[in-house]
């Protein structure tokens, strides 16, 4: 059975394992980032992230340091470290695996993400930003403006 996919700020994310399957030790998420897309600068106060690039090239800025990751590369970002991810390609989707440890990230995806309809290439609606704010606070995430 295929896992549900969710839109989260332009990325198409699939939760492969969450707290219910890992005793809250980690979440495993597959990310598909369209060409040129990027996450906002943000920080996780309650969990770390490890990024593994399956296909494409990512620029991850963590604590002000730029890291270029290509297929087969990975980067650990400890909790409380400001970071952002960018798909550096203008033509190719960036495909990643992300391990968030302890669990937390999957809750954001499944609570505020917009379920992807078959064949959909962009979200059918906007995010509920009030809900986004509440869930970010609950899981210890903060956007850097």
Steps between C-alpha positions, in 0.01 A plus 500: 500500500639839403529770764311824455684796354458852634584846369693702755601845377559385142672169576331163454569293814426138589517378861659155479517444879372708791477496881240222496745268321827605666402540867538877442873458435496641145299589191609392151383728221554497124512849350454606140596863445413663165774675300617819670289444813623568851394478861497810718782540751378322812607323818380185677538523878380148582648282224797470267487425127719289277465567126594232245486594131356229276498702176591853401704762681419687821645809654452486876601801703549404865635746757601726213713232328409391146499125429451363146358147508470272197351151467647279771602787729355564843510776760407495868343821635479498882202650679520875566695562175349747252481344154334508159501273195499605133466289185780651292366364168282701264375183330519195732310396811714457812417174678608453861450281803480682832531342842362722777607376842305496728160499329327829427538588133244240385235662721554833320472333159184301572326775699562808284604341170253491212436147374623454142233393253605257226673679212506832686801721430418773751285527816125540463483765775710717732623389842302600809767729645333523843517120523859504372596742777338287771662176382843662456484621860384160623787311334764761590562640151563865424524686169785755476387826343 
